[in-house]
């Protein structure tokens, strides 16, 4: 019997009706002869509600207290789904991350998994039970509850699939899989039947709300087979493939990812010495602030301007820290901007095709869109623009690369999906 790990997101568990439908899907796989482990997110909106309570009570967001509160949302979902499975005459057991256990480091609110003890899960499955695991959480060696960061239930699911050597990890969401871009912005976006691991990592890290980037890292490290599916539909969704096929290389661009979750800082007038750049970035790292795009401009008088982006939730912490270390790095001024958006064109076919960056810049120019920052890699071109022009940029780029015309065994039309 194959082991299947299923993860249900918050929108798939947003009501008792949907929880009952999720329970039926779990049972379907159980009746096919599979051993099933289920991972759940908190019900839609619950984590935000808990986060607001934490804020109102002035509890530090990177503290044991905040993680203890935030972890309760997934525990409620797990208990409700377990009850729904029981009502269908099957036996399920509820697990919090603490009693599997999932052992993490002590970086509260963004903990990383050190190890997982899967013995209790295997024992349950061998006795015919269905383990239902509260995602997003674990505990330190000292027993303090930790959370893995927003989207952390994806990490839990993929990590468990890796530890259990599962046949497949199924991520159930409110969309039919991975699209060439968000269908809410581009109505004729296409559903991809397959996407490479590299493309998925880029899309996740650049704003696509499908899989947490750290979950994709687990896929890469442990060769986990992952499929993204709609919780209420019966289709094959999108399979994340570990290898590139020649057909995928023919597809120059696979998708347009975007994000409004970033803030931009420019540090003006840093002396052109590596030690000052190091001091700045080291201080950010020590405060667990992730930096994304970095651009350095050097003038003729040996002075640098350093521009970079951080996640919006880290904006205020970053500003306080940067104001504090400004004299230490001998900088002149700090400029910041939260009204930005990041748009990225992604595709493994870019490795073997020229002119993609030029086409991106030409398309944006024709749409009257100026770029604040440019960042490229082998399979992506990212630009930072004014957030009010995001939808215009996404539609223009999707049309320019003719993603709405993709037609191959690797894609489905939106009409076919719906």
Secondary structure, 3 states (H helix, E strand, C coil): CCEEEEEECHHHHCCHHHHHHHHHHHHHHHHCCCEEEEEECCCCCHHHHHHHHHHHCCCCCCCHHHHHHHCHHHHHHHHHHHHHHHHCCCCEEEECHHHCCEEECCCCCCCCEEEECCHHHHHHHHCCCEEEEECCEEECCCCCEEECCCCHHHHHHHHHHHHHCCCEEEEEECCCCEECCCCCCCCCCCEECEEEHHHHHHHHHCCCCCCCHHHHHHHHHHCCCEEEEECCCCCCCEEEECCCCHHHHHCCCCEEEEECCEEEEEEEEEECCHHHHHHHHHHHHHCCCCEEEEEEEECCCCEEEEEEEEEHHHHHHHHHHHHHHCCCCCCCEEEEECCEEEEEEECHHHHHCCCHHHHHHHHHHHCCCCCCEEEEECCEEEEEEEHHHHHHHHHHHHHHCCHHHCCCCCEECHHHHC
